[in-house]
Amino acid sequence: MNTLFRFLFVYLPAGVLGLAGALALVVWLGKLASWEDIEYLADKYEEEGIGPVLSVIKVELFGVDDALVADPGYGRIPVAGKGHTPWVLRGNLDGRVRTLKLAMAPQLWAAYELESASLYQVWEGDVLFEGSVYDYRHGPQPTSRGQWFVRNDQPVQWFLTVRGKDKPAEVEYLGHDYTLGSDEVVIRYVLRAGRKQLEVHERPQLVERDGQRMLQRSFDKFSGDTQLQAGFNTATGERRLIEESLIYPLAQSADIPEYLNPDRGRDAEEGELAAGEQVIANSDCLSCHNEQHRAVGPAWAEVAQRYRGKLQREVIDSLVASVRDGGSGQWGKVPMTPHPGLSEQQLQDAVTYILKVEPPEESLDVPTDPAGKPYSATRAYDVLPRLAAHHPAFELDNLAPPGFEPKVGGLRFRADGKLLVTSWDADGAVFLLDPGAPEEQRVKRIAEGLHEPLGIAVQGDRVFVLQKQELTELIDLDGDEIVDRYRAHSYDWQASPNFHSFGFGLLERDERFYFLTSICILPGGASCPEQLLDQGKLLEVDMGGEASVYASGFRTPNGIAFGPDDAIYVNDNQGDWLPSSKLLRVERGGFYGSRAVPDEGVQSAEEVPPVVWLPQDEVGNSPSEPMAIESGPYAGQMIHGDVYNGGIKRVYMEEVEGRKQGAVFHFSGGFLGSVNRLVTGPDGAIYVGEIGNPPNWGEYGKLWYGLERLRYKGQPAFEMLAVKAQPDGFSIVLTEPLAEDISVLPGDLHAMQWFYYPTVQYGGPKFDQQMLEVQSLTLSGDRRTLHAELPGLKPGYVAYLRLPEHYRSATGAEFWTREAWYTLNAIPSLH
């Protein structure tokens, strides 16, 4: 009831909802919402404001706004007789990763688990395409529905027969061959047993004999040993040799078992909490734990905070296993005693009780001052409105011809000046775009069926795409620009079916690839209780496909680029352990903040500070791909998009006392969609790829797709060009001289500072926010640099600086932007 009260009578009035919005909310609460849903909305308001709350309610009540939705169908070529377009699709299925789904005919599907080259299932029915790129839901992933004819719940075990003896074989999936519009797909893999190996090309086909439909698996085998045979054993003990083909009659069938996708949580059932409290009281739990205060182990309130009080199946199962089996690492090095004597019901009751413990405000993890008193905390801010128009120094034009609506996941130029575009949608397509061609000839679909492609790179004349769980080379075998072979370059990292386990970005340098993996997150925002070793990492992959960890500690790092200094820069998104989003300069072996990653010693790892914090709601919410500016007045700086805060931001960087730090500014708004990817074209223009997804993976009210271009007109706008740290304050460099009739006074500069303190809680407030006294404000002789003397500056704080509206340039121009956020990792020493 406390949650409902604070939501209805505190948060909603604070958000100044209109009558229509309030009435819609009441309807939604009364008809559709559980108490967990209400708590979810309350949390979302605290973290992200009223916009996302309204967006969630709108989607739940009325569905998505069709006017914003992208149509993924541009350039599709339907294949006669197949049951879906595209009919060859990578992705998750029934909780299995790295699968290939084939729509063999209407209402007839086949699916392979590619890591083991196993035919997983043949079924009559359909695929329920759920998830962010299908029906916009955060949590579920595709599942099969209907009646199965063939099903292998466990991967088959391959063997090679050498001199009459079966030897277990390892499998390497090589990729698949498929051309747009073709009715054939070839699955390629290698079987190895000792020094023997056999390359297999498998062609699954639907055939009919005597009125009976059958799946035929035809095999071409390539080996220097003509006597070498291959086959597999199923989990049921069936041994099959692969000759020229295997036949599976599609006759007898059975219901497909239901696969349960993750959910957002449930309410505690009547009696559960009392039962759980009783289990705890009768056990030894209280000898090491307390409800509100850490003892030997974490307080119950700490555990509940980590998982945001959600009764989610994955959380309960994981905690039940921890209590039953014991162990250490999640909360420190002291091992927890196992409890094998508790029944599964008792364990579930105890864990349910623990997850519903609400902490008092004073028990939260907050920093304290030298006197031991908690610092003041606030989420309030006083900043200028976000930019609604595009930057006046640039021309903005829409490159997408009618009907081309990409949700851009990757942008890269080929050497011939054509632009490669990956689309994060149900088709998973890649397009080739000629920016100078007429609209009707500008865009060509060249590949499809990829699994949420969010990165692309060009190495010479080779093209590589990062799928969610694989680095894939796209190969054109016949020179028509259409991809014929999807070669698996690497999948040498652990993969999860979790909806949030993305692969982000793709860089290539010196025959090495670099990309990012996000951590596993449950619907609602809490980190999964268990993470795979390769989640939350920056991975490096060599030309042989071997992956290694370059750096760790990332949460949702949707953006990677080489900076002006050739170092790797990454944008990471707010969440647990990230009180706000941030831009990072990444070094090999560094740790960057998310203690949800399962690294040994992660709770005590030293965190590398960001180059800049991107204060939540002020100048950052969901930062995306950064890009170094190579020419013009902003050369040497970086820009990046923001999927929710909107537009493009600009970052000035400098090195102070051996540390990178700098200032972030709003740069440009006015785009059709939410900015996700940026690339510089051979013409020097900035190409802008846009994306979106409800309820809050997109700028409110914008399209969920788009491709635009910014071209510099040759004259900068009047704004802050740079903010530079000084021993006694800051120097603010302007793009143009200040007008001669403008006098500067200390009161012209609005300045304040605060710091962030990472905790397991989602996001975080600003601590010790305070106004800064401007002791003096002086202007340089060329009237382009303001020097502000600020005696109260503290290292480790973020400084917010805002100039007055009445300033004008020497040409009479008004400010385009006049605020900056500087991350002061270090104060320069006097030399």
N, C-alpha and C positions, 0 to 999 in steps of 0.2 A: 504493500500500500504506500510506503514511503516513496518508492520509485514513481508510482502513478501520480502521487501528490506533487512531487517536484517537477515532473514532466508537464502536467496540465496547468499548474498554478504558478510555476516559476519560469520554466524554460519557454513555454509558448508565449506568455505575455512579453517576456524579454525579447522574443523574436518578432514581436509585433505582427502576428498573423492576421490576415484579413478574415472577415466573417466566413467567406466561402471556404477558405482553407481550414478554418477551425471546424466548420460543420462537416467537411469531408473527413477530417481527422476523427471526429467523434464517430461517424459512420464506420470508418475503418476499424477504430478501436473496438466498437461494439460488435462488429460482425466477423472480423477476421483475426484480430490480434490476440495473442496469448500474453501473459505477463512477461515472458521472456522477450517477446517482440517489443513491448513497451520499454523494457529496460534497454534493449538494443537501441531504440530510437533516442532514449535519454542519453546514453553513452555517445551516440553519434552527434547529438547536439553539442554536448560538452567538448567533443574533439574537433568538430568541423563546422559548427554553426547551423543555422536554420535551413540553408539552401539544400544540403543533402537530405535532411529530414523530409522536407517537402517533396524532394525527388523520389525518395523511397515510397512515400505515401501515394504519390501520383501513379507510380508504376504498379503498386499493389492494387489500387482502386480501378485504374482505367487502362492499364497496360502501357506499353511504350508508345511514344508519339511517332507515328509512321512518317511524319514529315522530316524527322531527324535520322531515320534508320537508313543505313547503307544497303544498297542492292549489290550483292557480290557477283552477279551474273554476267558482267561485261565480258564479252569474248568467249562465252561458253560454247562448246560444241557437243550437243547431246549425241549419245551413241545409241543407235537403234537396238532395242532388245534389252538394254540395261535398266536397272531399277532406280538409278539415281544419277544426277549430274552434279559434280564429277562422280564417276563410278569407282575410281581408285583413290582411296583416302587413307592417309596416315593419322594416327592419334591414339588416345586411350579408348579402352572398351572393357566394361565390366570390371573395372579396377586393375586391368592389365595395361602395362605400358608398352610403348614401341610396337604397336600392332599395325597391321595393314588390313583395311576393310575393303571388300570387293562386292559391289552390287551386281551380282551375276545376272539377275533378271528381276522383273518386278516382284517384290516380296520374297526374294531369295538372295541371301547373303552368304559370303564366306569370309572368315577372318583368320589371319596368321599372327602368331607371336614371333616377331622377326629375330630376336636375339637367339632363339633356339630353333629357328626355321621350322616351327611346329604349326600344323593346321590346328587352330584352336577350336573352331566351330563352323559348321554349315547349318543354316537354319532358314525356316520359312517364317516370315514375319517382317520385322523392321528394326532399324536402329533408332532409339529414342535419343535424338541429338539435343542434349542439355548441356549448358555451360555458357560461359561468357561470350564465346564467338558464335553460339547457335541461338539461344533464346535469352541471352543477356543475364542469366542467373549466376550468382557467385556461389560456387560450392559444388553442384553436381557435374558429372562428366558423362559422356555417352554410354548407354547400356543397350544390350540386345533384348528384344522382346519377341515372343512367339514359341515355335516348336523346333527343337534341334533334331537334325538327322545324324550329324557327326559332332562329337564333342570330346575334347581332351582337356580335362581340368588341370592336369599336370603336363608340362612340356615333355615331348618325346625325347628319348635318349638315342642319339645317332651312334652308329658304329661303322667301321670299315672292316671288311673281311679280307684278312691278309693270310695267305697260305692256309686257307680253310678255317681260320680262327677269327672270331669277332673281337675287334679291339675298340673300346670306347673312343668316340671321336668328339673333338671340340668343334664348335660351329662358329664361323665368322660370317655375319650377314654382310654382303657386298653392296646391296641396293636393289632397286628394281628398274626395269625398262618399261617405259610407257610414253606414248606420244598422244598429244591432244587429238581426240576424235577416233582413236584406235579402239578396237574391241578386244585387244590382247594385252596382257601384262605378263612380264617375265620376272620371276623372283630369283635373285642370284645369291649363292652362298658357297662357302668353302668348308669342307670337312677335313679335319686333320687328326691323325693318330700316329704319334711318333714322327717318323720322317715321311710318312705317306700322307698324301693329300689328294683330294678330289674336288674339282669345282663343278657345281651343279647349277643348271639353269632350269627352273621349274615353271611350267605354264599351266595354271589352273583354267579349266574350261568346262562349261556346261554342255553336256551332250545328251542325246535322247536315243534310246534303243528299244525297239518294240513297244513304244509308247511310254517307256519308263525314263524319267529324268535321272541323270547321274552326274556326279562331279568327277571329272577326269583330271588327274595330275600327271602331266607329261614331263619327262626328265631328259635333258641333254647333259651328258657327263664328259668332263674333260680332265684327262690325266695321262701321264707318260706310261702308266702301267695299265695295259688293256685288260689284265686279269683282276684288277681291283674292283670289288663290289662294295655297295653301300646299302644301308638300311637303317631302320629305327625300331626301338621297342617302346610300346605305349605303357602307361602306368597300370593298365589292366593285364599286362603280360603278353600282348599280341606282338609278334615279330613280323615286320614287313620288309622285304627287299625291294629296292627301287630298281625296276628294270626300265623299259621304255615308258611305262605309265602305270598308275594305280587307279582303280575304279571304285567309286563309293555310290552305291545305289541310294537314291533319296526316297526311301519308302517309309520305314518305321521311324517314328518320331516321339519325342517326349517334351514336356514343358520345360522351358528355360528357367532355371532357378533365379529368383529375384536377387538382384544385387542392390544393396542399400548404399546410396550415396551419402556423403556427409551432410549433416543438417545444421541449422543455426542454433539448435538447443531446444530443450523442453522445460516445462515447469516440474517442480518437485511434486510427486504424487502424495496423496493424503497418507500420513503416517511415516513417510520415508525419513524425514528429518529427525523425528523422535526415535525411530529405530536406529538410525545412524549414531545419534548421540548416546544411545544405550550401549551400542557395540563399543564405542570409544571408551565410555566409562568403565566397562568391564574388561578392558584390555590394558596393555602397558603403554599405550600411545602417549598418555599425558606425562609419562616420565621423561619424554624428550621433546614434547611439543606443547604449545600453549595456543589458545585461540587467537590472541591479539599480539603477543610478543614472542620474538625469537628466543628459543632456549638452545638445546643441543641441535635441534633441527628447526626448520622454518615454522613460523606461526601459520595456523590454518588460514588466517586472513591473507598472508603472503601467497599461499597456494591459490586461493580464490582469485586474488588480484591478477596473478599471472595468466589465468585462463578466463578472466573477466566474469567469473561466477557462472559460466555456462555449463549446463548439464548436457554436454555433447558426447555422443557415443565414443568417439576417439579419445577424448580426455578421460572419461570414466574408465575405459578399458586399460589405458596406459597407467593410470594411477592405481587401479586395482592390481595390476601386475607388479608395480613398484612396492606396494604394501605387502603383497603376498610373498614376493621373492627377495625383497630387500635390495640393497645396492647403494651406490654413491655416484656423485658427479653432477646431478641436476642442481643441488643446493649446497654443494661443498664437498669436502673430502671425507667427512665423518660418515661411515656407512650406516644405513638404516637396517635395523634388525628385521629379518624375514618373519612372516606370520602365516606359516603353512596350516595352522590349526583353525583359521577362520574360513568359513564357507564362502562360496562365491557371492551368495546373497548378503552375508554380513559385510564382506568387503565392499560391495556396491553401495550398501546403505551407509557405511562409514565415509566413503569417498563422496557420496552425494551430500552428506552433512557438511563435510569440509569445504566443498565448492560453494556452499551457500552462506558461509560465514562472511558477514559484512564488517569491514574494519572501521573503527572510529577514525575521525579525521587525523587525530594526533598520532596514530600508529603508522601513517604513511611514511614511506622512505623519503625524507626531505633533507637537504643540506642544512648545516648549522653554522652560525658565525663563530668567531673566536671565543665568544662568551658562552657558547653552547646553546644559544637560542636559535630556533628555526628562522631561516630567511623568509621574508614576505614573498608571497607567490601570487601571480596574476596571469590571466589569459587575455586581459584587456589590451587594446591597442588604439592608437590615434595616428592614422596614416591617411594619405590621399587616396581618392578612388582609383581603382584599377584603370588601366588604359583601355579605351573603347575603340580607338581608331588606330590605323597603322602608322608607323613612324613617318613623319613628314619628309625625312631625307630620302625616302625610298618610294618607288612605285610598286604597287602590289597588283599582280594579275593572276587569274585562275587558269591553271594549265589543264584542268580536267575537262575533256569534251563531254557533251551530254551523255548521261548513262554510265560514265566511268566514275565510280564512287568507292575508291580504295580507303580502307582503314589502314593507314600506312604503318607498317612495322619495320620497314627498312628502305633506305635510299642509297644508291651508289651509282656513279657514272662509269661507263665503259670508256675505253680509250678512244672510241669513235664518237664520243659526245652524246651517246644515247643513255638514257636514265633507266636504271633497273629499280622497280618498285615491288616490294612484297606487301601483301594485304593480310591483315590479322582478322580473318573472317572464316565463315564456314567452308569456303572454297580453298583457302590457303593458297592463293594464286600468286604468280610472279608475272609482272608486266614489263614490257620494253617500250619506253616512251621516247619519241623524237621531239624535243621541245620546239624545233623550228618547222615541223610539218603541219599541214592543214589539219583541222580537228578530226576529220573523218579518216585520216591516215596516221594520226599521232600515236595511237596506243595499240599494242599487240599483246594478247595473252600468250605467254611462252611456256608456262608450267602451272601445275595445279595439284591439289590434293595434299599440300604440305600441312604439317601440324603446327599451327600458331607461329608462323615465321616472324621473328622479331629482330632479325639481323641479317645483313648481307654484306659480302666483301668481294672485291675483284682483285685477283692476283694475275697480272699480265692479261692473258685472254681467257683465264679461267674464272668461273663464278661459283661462289660458295654461299650457302644459305644456312642460317642457324634456325633449325626447328626447335620445338620445345624440348626435345630429348635426343637430338642428333645434329651433327654438323655434316651437311650434305653438299656434294659438288653436283652442279647442274651441267649436263654435257649435251651439246648439240652434235649428233653423229653425222648429219648429212648437210650441214651448212645452211639450213633454212631458217635459222634463229630460234626454232622451236626445240625445246628440251626433249631428248629421247631417253636419257639415262639419268636416274637419280642415284648417284653413287654415295654410299655411306662412307664418308671420310673418317668419322669418329663418333662413337657412342660410348667412349671409355670413361663414363662417369655414372654414378647411381641415379636412377630416375624414379620419380614418384607420380602416381596418378592424381595427386592433389591439384586442384584447379589453379592454385597460386604458385605452383612450382615452375616458374617461367625460366626460359633461357633468353637473356637480354643482350642485344647489340652484337657486333662482330667487327674486330679489327684484325688486320694482317700486317705483319712487318717481319722482314728477315726470315721468311718461311716459318713463321709462328702465327697462330691465331689466338686471339684473346676475346673472351666473352664472360658473361656473368650468369650465375644461377641465384634465384631468390629462395628464401626459406619457405617451408611449408606453413601455410596459414589456414586456420579453420574459418568457415563462414561466420562473419561477425567481427573478425580482426585479430583474435588471439593466435599466437604462434602455436603450432602443433606441439604436443608434449614430447614427441619424438621426431628428430630430424635426421635425414641421411647425411653421411659424412661430406658429401659433395654439395650440399645446399648452403646458400649464403657465401658463395665463393666467387673469386675471379679465377677462371681456369685458363691454362695455356695448353695449346695442342700443337704438336709438331706435325711435319708433313707425313709422318708415318701413322698418324692418328692417335698417338699416345698423349693422354691428358695428365696434367699435374696441377697442383694448387699453386697459384701465384700469390694470392692474398685472401684474407678471410674476414668475416664479421659484417657481411652485408645483409640487408633485409629485403628490400624491393628495389634493386639497383637498375632502374629503367633508363640507362644511358651510359655510354662509354665513348671516349674519344681521345685522340692524341692532342695534347695541349701545345701552346706556342713553344714550350721548352722540350717538346717531344716526349714528355712523360705521359702516363695514362691518367686520365681524369674520369671520375665516375660520379653520377648523381644518385643518391640514395633517398628513400622515402620514409617519412615519419611513421612511427609505430612503437611497439615496445622496445626499449633501449635506445630509441631515437626520439628525443623530445621535440625535435623539428627536423625537417629535411635538410640535406647538406650536400655541398660539392666537395669531393675528396681528390687529393693528389695521391695516387696509389704507388707504393713501392713494394718490391718483392718481399714477401714474408710479413707484411704489415697486418695489423688487426684494426678494424674500422668500426667497431662499436656494438654490433648485434651479438649479445651474449646468448641468444637463442641457438646459435650454431653449436654443434656437438663436439667442438674441439676440446682436447685435453687441456685442462687449466684455464678454460675460457673465462671463468668467473673472476680470475685475477689478472687476466691479460691486460697489458698496457695499451690503451686506445690511442691511435694517431688522431690528432684533432683535425677538423675539416679546414679547408681553405676558406670557405665561407659557410656560415649557417644561413638557411633560407627560412626566416621566421614564418611560422604557420599562419596562414590566412593573410599575412601582410604582403609577402613577396614569394611565397611558396606553399604548395600543398602536395603536388605530385610532379616533381621535376623530371624531365625526360632527357633526351640525348643532348649532350653539350657539343659545341663546335668551336674551333679556333678561328678567329677572324684574321685573314692573311693580308688584307690591304685596306686602304682608306683610313679615315681618322680614328677608327677603333681597332686598327691592326695591333696584334699582340694581346688582345683581350679575348674573352670567350663569351658565347651566348648559349642559351639552352631554352627549351620550351617547358611549359608546365601544363599537364593534362587537365587539372582541375582549376588552379588559380588562373590559368589562361594566358595566352600570348607568349612572348619571348622575353627573357630576362638577360641582362648583360652583366659580366663579372670582370672587374679590374683586379689584377693580382700583382703582388710584389713580395719580395723576400725580405724578412725582417728578423735579424738575429738567428739566421739559419732556418727560418720557418716560412712557409708560404701562407699568406693571408691576403685579405682584400675586401673589396666592397661589391655589393650586388645592387643593381638598379633595374627598375622596369624599363623595357626597351621598346616593345611594340605590341599593340593589340590589333583588333580589327580583322581577325582571320575568320574564315567560314567555320572552322572546326577547332578542336583542341590540338595544340602543337605537340607532336610526338617525336618526329625525326627531322634532322637538319643536315644539309650537305651543300658545300660550295660547288657550283657548276664551273665548267671550263670557261664560261663567259663572266665569271666573277660574281654572279648573282647567288643569292641564298635561296635554295629550294626547300620548301616547307611541307612536310608530310603530316597529315592530321588524322585524328582518331577520336573515339568516344564510345562510352558504354554506360548504361544506367546502373545504379543510381548516381554514383559519384566518381566514375572513371571517365569524366569528361567535363568540359566547361558548361555550366548550367545554361540551357537554352540554345546551345550551338549544335551544328551538324556533327554526326559521328564519323565523318570522313572528310577528305579534301586533299588537294595538292595545289599549292600556290607558289609564287615566286616573288621575292623581294629584289628589286634592282636599285642600286645606289644612284642618286641623281647628281652627285658631285658636290653637294653643299650640305654640311651637317646641320642638324637642328641645334637650338640653344638648350644646353643641358649640362649636367655634370659629366665631364669626360673621365675623371679619375678622382679618387680620394686616397691620399697617401698619409701613412702614419708618421708622426714626428715625435721627438722626445717629449714635447709639451702639449701635443694635441694632434690636429689634422691639417693638411693642406688639401683644399678642394679646387681641382683644376676644371675650368669651364671650357666648353668647345669654342666660345667666342668671347671677346673682351666685353666687360660690363660697360654699360653706357656711361659717358662722362658725367652726366648729371645725377648719377646714383651715388649716394654716400652709404657706406657700410657702418653698421653699429653692432655691438655685441648681441643686442636683443634680436637681431635679424635671424640668428641661427637658433633653431629649436633642436636641442640635443638631449638624449637620454641613453641609458645603458642598462643592461641586465646580463644574466648568464643562464645557461642551461645545465641541467643536472639529469643525466640519463638514469632511468630506473626500469624495472620490469613493467611498470604501468604503461599503457598505450599513450604515446605522446608525452607531453609534459608542459607545465607552465613556465613562465619567465620568472626567475628568482632575483630578488634584490633590485627590482626595477627602480630607477631613480633618475630624476632630472639632473642634467649636468649644467653647472654654472659656466657660462662663456665669459672668461676673464677679459679676452680681447678678440677682435675680429678685424684683420687688416687685409688690404688689397695690394697685390704686387704692382710694379711699375707698368707692366703691359696690361694690367687690369683683367688678367685671365685666371689668377690664382688667389684664392682667399685663404688666409692662414688663421685658424681658430685655436686659441689657447684654452685648453680644457684641463685644469689641474686635477680634476677628480677621476680621470680615466684609470681603469683597472685592466690589467692583462687577463685574458680568459673570458672577457665580456664581449657582447655585441653592442656596438654604438649605433644609434639611429640619428641621422642628421637630416634636417629639412631647412631649405632656404626659403625666403619669403616670396610671396606671389608677385610683389611689385617690381622685382628685379627685371631689367630689360637688357638686351645685348646692345652693342654699339650700332647695330643695324635696326634696332627697334623691335627685335623679336622677343616674344614672350617665352617663358620656360616651357619646354616639352615635358620634361620631368624635373623634379627639384628635390628628390629625397634619395637617400642611400642608407644601406645597412652594412656597417664595417665590422668584420670579425677580427678582434684584436688579440691574436694569439700571443703576441709579444709587443712590447713598447720599445722603439729604437733607443739605444743608449746614446749618450752624448759622446761625440768624438773630439 
